[in-house]
């Protein structure tokens, strides 16, 4: 299990264990928090194609899906 603080997600780098559309490396480009400090929106961008998509940030905790950093 990956451990990290949601407040440090912005600009963090992640590697998808099983590439998505031949895209493996991603960077978190935007995070939005509610008034209680909970993450309500997380956007990642593929490094190669620059395509952005919304993601449930909780997925980053699963080390069978994501590896912290670029590997």
C-alpha positions as CSV (number, residue, x, y, z in Angstrom):
1,X,0.0,0.0,0.0
2,X,1.3,3.4,-1.0
3,X,1.2,6.0,1.8
4,X,1.1,9.7,1.2
5,X,-0.7,12.8,2.3
6,X,-3.4,14.0,-0.1
7,X,-2.1,17.6,0.5
8,X,1.1,16.6,-1.2
9,X,-0.5,15.0,-4.3
10,X,-0.2,18.1,-6.5
11,X,2.7,17.6,-9.0
12,X,3.5,14.1,-7.7
13,X,4.6,11.5,-10.2
14,X,3.1,8.1,-10.6
15,X,3.7,5.0,-12.7
16,X,0.8,2.8,-13.8
17,X,1.6,-0.9,-13.2
18,X,-0.4,-2.0,-16.2
19,X,-0.1,0.8,-18.9
20,X,-3.3,2.5,-20.0
21,X,-3.3,3.1,-23.8
22,X,0.5,2.6,-23.8
23,X,0.8,5.4,-21.3
24,X,2.6,4.5,-18.1
25,X,3.9,7.7,-16.5
26,X,1.5,10.3,-15.1
27,X,1.7,13.5,-13.1
28,X,-1.0,15.0,-10.9
29,X,-1.8,18.4,-12.4
30,X,-4.8,19.6,-10.3
31,X,-6.4,18.8,-6.9
32,X,-9.5,20.4,-5.5
33,X,-10.4,20.2,-1.8
34,X,-13.8,20.8,-0.1
35,X,-14.2,23.1,2.9
36,X,-13.2,20.2,5.2
37,X,-9.9,19.6,3.4
38,X,-11.1,16.4,1.7
39,X,-10.1,15.8,-1.9
40,X,-13.1,16.1,-4.2
41,X,-11.3,16.2,-7.5
42,X,-8.0,14.9,-8.9
43,X,-6.7,15.3,-12.4
44,X,-3.7,13.4,-13.8
45,X,-1.9,14.0,-17.1
46,X,0.0,11.4,-19.2
47,X,3.6,12.5,-19.6
48,X,3.9,11.5,-23.3
49,X,0.5,12.3,-24.8
50,X,-0.4,15.2,-22.4
51,X,-3.9,13.8,-22.1
52,X,-5.7,14.6,-18.9
53,X,-8.3,12.7,-17.0
54,X,-10.1,12.6,-13.7
55,X,-9.2,9.9,-11.3
56,X,-10.3,8.7,-7.9
57,X,-7.2,9.7,-5.8
58,X,-7.8,6.7,-3.5
59,X,-6.5,4.4,-6.4
60,X,-3.0,5.8,-5.7
61,X,-3.0,3.9,-2.4
62,X,-3.2,0.5,-4.2
63,X,0.3,-0.5,-5.1
64,X,-1.0,-3.2,-7.5
65,X,-2.3,-0.4,-9.7
66,X,0.1,2.5,-9.1
67,X,3.8,2.9,-8.1
68,X,4.8,6.3,-6.6
69,X,7.4,8.0,-8.8
70,X,8.5,7.1,-12.3
71,X,9.8,3.6,-12.6
